[in-house]
Amino acid sequence: MYQRILCPVDGSQPSNRGMFEAIRLAHDQQASLRFVFVACIYVPLIDMAGEFNVDRLTDMLRKSGEQVLKRAVATAEAEGVTAEHALRDSFEGRAGEAIVAEAHEWRADLVVMGTHGYRGFDHFVMGSDAEFVVRHSPAPVLLARSPQLFNSTGVSASHTRVN
């Protein structure tokens, strides 16, 4: 059913949850799998002289992204899934915009990604790249919520009632 699965990764627990789901689906569907890391370069570092040091930040983010992608590909290969990867820079806007652009460019027919599942004020403050991708993706989006968001009964912690 799915032939091209795109999975954004950033090394966080929710992202890892999405990565494992993408690997499982790619294995089940015998689909191509691509991991993408988006280096969002919108907060410049100021060096000791008080100058903006965007190059240093860019290098740090890219190195981090390369490590995250390397681990994702190795995890997929350990499960018998061949995966490719892409590292994208985003100098403006959100990671979600770069993910949607990658889905268009690579012609993904499914995007699988983790989500923190923030609601209320946390959602307002943090924003949601997952929500942006859901609203703008050219392909269906499967969101995998982090296991830490669930209580011992398996019910989403955000939906439990406190008496």
C-alpha positions in Angstrom: 0.0 0.0 0.0 2.7 2.5 0.9 5.8 2.7 -1.2 7.7 5.8 0.0 7.7 6.5 3.8 9.2 9.8 5.0 10.2 10.0 8.7 11.5 13.2 10.3 13.9 12.5 13.2 15.5 14.7 15.8 16.7 12.2 18.4 14.0 13.0 21.0 11.9 10.3 22.6 8.8 11.2 20.5 10.9 11.3 17.4 12.3 7.8 18.2 8.8 6.5 18.6 7.9 7.8 15.1 11.2 6.3 13.8 10.3 2.8 15.2 6.8 3.0 13.7 8.2 4.1 10.3 10.7 1.2 10.3 7.9 -1.3 11.2 5.7 0.0 8.4 8.5 0.1 5.9 9.3 -3.5 6.8 5.6 -4.6 6.6 5.0 -2.7 3.4 8.4 -3.4 1.8 8.5 0.3 1.3 11.4 2.8 0.7 12.2 4.7 3.9 13.8 8.1 4.1 14.8 9.8 7.4 15.1 13.6 7.3 16.7 15.8 9.9 15.9 19.5 9.7 18.6 21.9 11.2 16.5 24.9 12.1 18.9 27.9 12.1 16.8 30.7 13.4 18.4 31.5 16.8 21.9 32.9 16.2 24.6 32.5 18.8 26.5 35.5 20.0 30.2 34.9 20.4 32.4 36.5 23.1 32.9 39.6 21.0 29.1 40.2 20.9 28.9 39.1 17.2 26.4 36.7 15.8 28.0 33.3 15.1 25.5 31.6 12.7 28.3 29.5 11.2 29.1 27.9 14.5 25.5 27.1 15.3 25.0 25.7 11.8 28.0 23.4 12.1 26.8 22.2 15.6 23.2 21.5 14.3 24.5 19.7 11.2 26.9 17.5 13.2 24.1 16.6 15.6 21.8 15.9 12.6 24.4 13.6 11.0 24.6 11.6 14.3 20.8 11.3 14.6 20.5 10.2 11.0 23.3 7.7 11.3 21.6 6.1 14.4 18.2 6.0 12.6 19.7 4.3 9.5 21.6 1.8 11.7 18.4 1.1 13.7 16.5 0.4 10.4 19.2 -1.8 9.1 19.2 -3.8 12.3 15.5 -4.5 11.6 16.2 -5.5 8.0 15.1 -2.3 6.4 17.3 -0.3 4.1 16.9 3.5 4.6 18.3 6.6 3.0 18.6 10.0 4.7 18.6 13.7 4.1 19.9 16.6 6.1 18.1 19.9 5.4 18.7 23.4 6.7 15.9 25.8 7.5 17.1 29.4 7.8 13.6 30.7 8.0 10.4 29.3 9.2 9.7 26.1 11.0 10.9 22.5 10.7 7.4 21.6 9.6 7.8 23.6 6.4 11.0 21.8 5.5 9.4 18.5 6.2 6.5 19.3 4.0 8.9 20.4 1.3 10.8 17.2 1.6 7.5 15.2 1.3 6.7 17.0 -1.9 10.2 16.7 -3.4 10.7 13.1 -2.5 7.1 12.2 -3.4 6.4 10.5 -0.1 3.1 8.7 0.1 3.2 8.6 3.9 4.8 10.7 6.6 5.4 9.1 9.9 6.5 11.3 12.8 6.6 11.4 16.5 4.8 14.1 18.5 5.1 15.4 22.0 1.3 15.7 22.1 1.4 19.1 23.8 -2.0 20.7 24.5 -3.1 24.0 25.9 -0.5 26.5 27.0 2.5 24.2 26.1 1.1 23.9 22.6 0.6 27.7 22.4 4.2 28.3 23.5 6.0 25.5 21.7 3.9 25.4 18.5 3.5 22.2 16.7 5.5 21.1 13.7 3.4 17.9 13.7 0.2 19.9 13.4 1.8 22.0 10.6 2.8 18.8 8.7 -0.7 17.3 9.2 -2.3 20.4 7.7 0.0 20.8 4.8 1.5 17.5 3.8 0.8 16.1 0.3 0.6 12.6 1.8 -1.2 11.1 4.8 0.5 11.6 8.1 0.7 9.1 10.9 1.6 10.6 14.3 3.2 8.4 17.0 2.8 9.7 20.5 5.6 9.1 23.0 4.9 6.3 25.5 5.6 8.7 28.4 2.3 10.4 27.6 0.3 7.3 28.7 -0.4 6.2 32.2 -0.2 2.6 33.5 -3.7 1.8 32.1 -2.6 2.7 28.6 -4.9 5.7 28.5 -3.5 9.0 27.3 -2.4 11.0 30.3 -3.9 14.1 28.8 -7.4 12.5 28.9 -7.4 11.1 32.4 -9.8 12.5 34.9 -8.6 13.5 38.4 -11.3 13.0 41.0 
